[in-house]
């Protein structure tokens, strides 16, 4: 009888470990999307500043080229972040994943059958 109990405990532990694994993968994906959004934003601002500085040096516009292109880089960076966030939300909706809160997708499926 104790071997049966040990086997049931081992099976339950394996099932719990299997449920915990996808949440770590989803968290890593979320971090990847976050780093991508951050790097896209920073890159757009740096490119805008570099382009503005270059135009200032080339045409002698003093700070105006830098100011205008820096603002354009900021706007482009925000646009890129919004686009990446909406794409990530769309992919999450298509996959049916709700993140770490939905660790046991089988729980609660039979609620409508009893009524």
C-alpha positions as CSV (number, residue, x, y, z in Angstrom):
1,X,0.0,0.0,0.0
2,X,2.8,2.4,0.7
3,X,4.3,1.8,-2.8
4,X,1.0,2.8,-4.3
5,X,1.0,5.9,-2.3
6,X,4.6,6.7,-3.2
7,X,3.7,6.2,-6.9
8,X,0.7,8.5,-6.7
9,X,2.8,11.2,-5.0
10,X,5.5,10.8,-7.7
11,X,2.8,11.1,-10.4
12,X,1.3,14.2,-8.7
13,X,4.7,15.8,-8.4
14,X,5.5,15.2,-12.0
15,X,2.2,16.7,-13.0
16,X,2.9,19.8,-10.9
17,X,6.4,20.1,-12.4
18,X,5.0,19.9,-15.9
19,X,2.5,22.7,-15.1
20,X,5.2,25.0,-13.8
21,X,7.4,24.6,-16.9
22,X,5.3,26.6,-19.4
23,X,5.0,29.6,-17.2
24,X,8.7,30.0,-17.1
25,X,8.9,29.8,-20.9
26,X,6.1,32.4,-21.2
27,X,7.9,34.7,-18.8
28,X,11.0,34.4,-20.9
29,X,9.0,35.2,-24.0
30,X,7.6,38.3,-22.3
31,X,11.0,39.4,-21.2
32,X,12.2,39.0,-24.8
33,X,9.4,41.1,-26.1
34,X,10.1,43.7,-23.5
35,X,13.8,43.9,-24.3
36,X,12.9,44.1,-28.0
37,X,10.6,47.0,-27.4
38,X,13.1,48.8,-25.2
39,X,15.9,48.4,-27.7
40,X,13.7,49.5,-30.6
41,X,12.8,52.6,-28.7
42,X,16.4,53.4,-27.8
43,X,17.7,52.7,-31.3
44,X,15.1,55.1,-32.9
45,X,16.0,57.9,-30.5
46,X,19.8,57.4,-31.1
47,X,19.3,57.3,-34.9
48,X,17.2,60.4,-34.7
49,X,19.8,62.2,-32.6
50,X,22.6,61.1,-34.9
51,X,20.8,62.1,-38.0
52,X,20.0,65.5,-36.4
53,X,23.6,66.1,-35.3
54,X,24.8,65.1,-38.8
55,X,22.4,67.6,-40.4
56,X,23.5,70.3,-38.0
57,X,27.1,69.7,-38.9
58,X,26.4,69.5,-42.6
59,X,24.1,72.5,-43.1
60,X,25.0,74.6,-40.0
61,X,21.5,74.6,-38.6
62,X,22.8,74.7,-35.0
63,X,20.5,73.0,-32.6
64,X,17.4,72.8,-34.9
65,X,18.3,69.7,-36.8
66,X,19.1,67.9,-33.6
67,X,15.9,69.0,-31.9
68,X,13.6,68.1,-34.8
69,X,15.2,64.8,-35.6
70,X,15.4,63.8,-31.9
71,X,11.7,64.5,-31.6
72,X,11.0,62.5,-34.8
73,X,13.2,59.6,-33.4
74,X,11.1,59.7,-30.1
75,X,7.9,59.6,-32.1
76,X,9.1,56.7,-34.2
77,X,10.3,54.9,-31.1
78,X,6.9,55.2,-29.4
79,X,5.2,54.0,-32.7
80,X,7.5,51.0,-32.8
81,X,6.8,50.1,-29.2
82,X,3.0,50.4,-29.7
83,X,3.2,48.2,-32.8
84,X,5.3,45.6,-31.0
85,X,3.0,45.5,-28.0
86,X,-0.1,45.1,-30.2
87,X,1.6,42.3,-32.1
88,X,2.5,40.6,-28.9
89,X,-1.1,41.0,-27.6
90,X,-2.4,39.6,-30.9
91,X,-0.2,36.6,-30.7
92,X,-1.1,35.9,-27.1
93,X,-4.8,36.1,-28.0
94,X,-4.3,33.7,-31.0
95,X,-2.5,31.2,-28.8
96,X,-5.1,31.3,-26.1
97,X,-2.6,31.9,-23.4
98,X,-3.4,34.1,-20.5
99,X,0.0,34.0,-18.9
100,X,1.1,32.6,-15.5
101,X,-2.4,32.8,-14.0
102,X,-3.7,30.0,-16.2
103,X,-1.3,27.2,-15.0
104,X,-4.0,24.5,-15.0
105,X,-6.0,24.7,-18.2
106,X,-8.0,21.6,-17.4
107,X,-9.4,23.0,-14.2
108,X,-12.8,24.6,-14.5
109,X,-13.7,23.2,-17.9
110,X,-16.6,21.1,-16.6
111,X,-18.4,24.0,-14.9
112,X,-21.0,24.4,-17.7
113,X,-21.8,20.7,-17.9
114,X,-23.5,20.4,-14.5
115,X,-26.1,23.2,-15.1
